[in-house]
């Protein structure tokens, strides 16, 4: 004889409780036993009468009889289909909201940059986001100050080798002299859209070689809506 698992027992209890609620069973009534018997019989009658036309699916309608002998029922397959469709709609909506939230906030890509390691055309960052979107802005925060005067380098993002219009991050001895200092790149105005397969790089130009110093470079990306 097969063993009924605890989960199966819980599921049967839940189902039976719902059946009782459908037919208006009231606990504590003086005729509990009679009422329970009538409910069980009407439930069995409903299940036997309202059946699926598909022999591979078995009973797809759950029905109970009211006091007048009239059957009411719910098409289980239809209810489940509606539930899954609603769940899909909710997921679609949540995904859209998430994309809009990301677009509003921007997704930061953080890259540590040792300034003394860079010369003209050297690459400070190279990655593929894996989704479509736009580069919104580029900034840097100083974590190790520059102490040698008259040093400079400009870092600019590029998509598949093509530099953005605007977005030049000009780092100098003066603006990198204090720990925690923030340096903003110029406004990005064009050439900043990327696909899910395109590579983004950040390269140096106009370099007067630094002897020391480190920044964290931030690229803010807006996922496509």
N, C-alpha and C positions, 0 to 999 in steps of 0.2 A: 504493500500500500504506500503511495507516495506521501512524503512528509510536507506539510504546509508550513512554510517559513513564517517567521515573525512578521516580516514585511508584508507577506501576502495576507496575514490575519489583519494587520493594520489597514491595508487597502480595502479588505472586505468590510471592516467596521465602518470606515469612512463612507464607502458606497452605500451600506445599509442605512447609515445615519441620514444620508441625503435622500434615500428612498422614503424614510419615515417623514422627513421634513416635507417632501413633495405631497404626501397624502394627508398631512395635517395631524399626525399622531401626537397626542398630548400625554406626556409622562405623568403618572400620579392619578390618572382617572380610575374610577372604580371598576371599569370594565377593561382594564389593560390587557388581560389575556385574550378576551374575545376580539378586541380591537387589533391586537397584534396578529392574531390568526387571520383576520379578514385582510389585513394589509399584506401579509405574506402571500395569501392566495391570490389577491388581485394583482400583486406584482408578478407572480409566476404566470398568471393568465395573460398579463400584458406582454411579457417576454415571449410567450409562446405564440401570441397572435400577431404581434408586430415584428415581422422578420425581414431580413434582407432578401432581395431577389437574386443576389449574387451568391452562388453556393460556396465560393471560396472565402467568403467573408463572415459567414455565420450571421448571428443577429446583429443588426446595425441600428435597431431602434429599441430604446428602453421605454416601456409604457406601463402605466398603472391605471386602474379603473377608479372612477370617483363613485360617490354614493349612489348615483343613478345608473351605474354600469357603463358610462361613457369613457372610452379610452383617450388618454392624452399621452403624447410621447415626444421624445427628442431624438432626432437623427444624429447618432453619435459621430458618424463620419463627417456630416456637415458641420457639426459643432467644432470638431477637431480641425477641420479645414479652415473654418473661420478663425479659430484661435491662432493657427500657424500663420494665416494671412495677416492677422492683426499684429502678431509678433514681428513679422517681416517688416510691416509698416513702421512699427516702433523702432526697429533697428535702423531702418533707412533714415528716419527722422533724427535719431541719436547721432548717426554718422554725419549727417548734414550739419547738425549743431556743433559737433566736435570740430569739423573742418572750419566752420565760421569762427569758433572760439580760437582755434590755432591761428587763423588768419588775423584775428584781432590782436592776439598776443605776440605772434611771431615765435618760431622755434629757434632757440639759439644754438649754434654750433660753436663750441669753445676749443680754441687751439693755443697751447703754450708756444711762445716764440722766443728763442734765445737770439737776441738782436745781433750779437757778435758773429753768429754763424751765417749771416746773409750778405750776399753780394747781388749785383744786378742780375735779374732773371732767375734768381734762386727761388724755389718753391717752399713756402711756409706751410701750406696745407693742400691736401689732395683727397677728395672723397666723392662718392656718388650717393645722394640722399635716398634714392630708391622710390621717390614719389615726385609728381610734377608740382611746380610752384614758382615762386619768385624770390630773389634776394632783395630784402627790404633795406637793410643798412649794414654797415660794418663799423665796429668800434673796438677800442682796446682799453685794458686796465693794467696799470703798472704794478708788477709784483716785486721787481728788483730794480731799483733806480739806476739811471745812467749818471755817471759822475764825470765823464770826460766831455769837454765842451765841443761844440761844432760838429756833431755827428747827426746823421739823418738817413731816413729810408722811407719810401712810400710803398705801401702794400695795397694791391688792388685785386679784387676777385675777377675771375673769368669763368665762362661757361663753355665747355668744349673748346677751350683755347681762345675764345673771343671775350675780351675784357668788357666789363660793364661800362656804360656811359655814366660818369660820376662814380662815387664810391671810392675815391682815393683817400687812403688812411695815411696821413703824413706824420711820421714819428720823428721827433728831434730830441736833442739833448735837453732842451728847455722844457718841453712838455712831458718828458719821461723822467724828470728829476725827483719826483716825489712818489713814494709808495702809495698806491690807491688812486693815483691820478687817472682820470678818464679822458680819453682822446677819441673824438668822433670823426668818422670819415665824412667826406662831402656827400651831398644828397645824390642818391642813385636815381637817374631819370629815364633810362632806357637800357635795352640789352640785358635785362636781368631775369628773363623767364627761362626756366629749365624744364626738361622732361624727366620722366622717371628713370631714364637710362643715361642721362648726360652727367659728365664729370665736372665738378667744380674745383677750381684751384685758386690759390691766393699766392701771388708772386711779388717779389720785391723789385723796385726800380729806383732810380735817382739816389743810389746808395753812396753815402760817405761812411765807410765802415765803422760800426760801433765797436768799442773795446769791451763793453760790458752791458748789462741790463737785460731784463726779461719782461715781457708783457703777456697777458692772455688776450688773444684776439677773439672777438665775437662776431659771427655772421648770423644775422637774423633772417630766417627763411619763412615765407608765408606759403603753406600748402595750398594748392589750387582748390577752389570751392567745388 
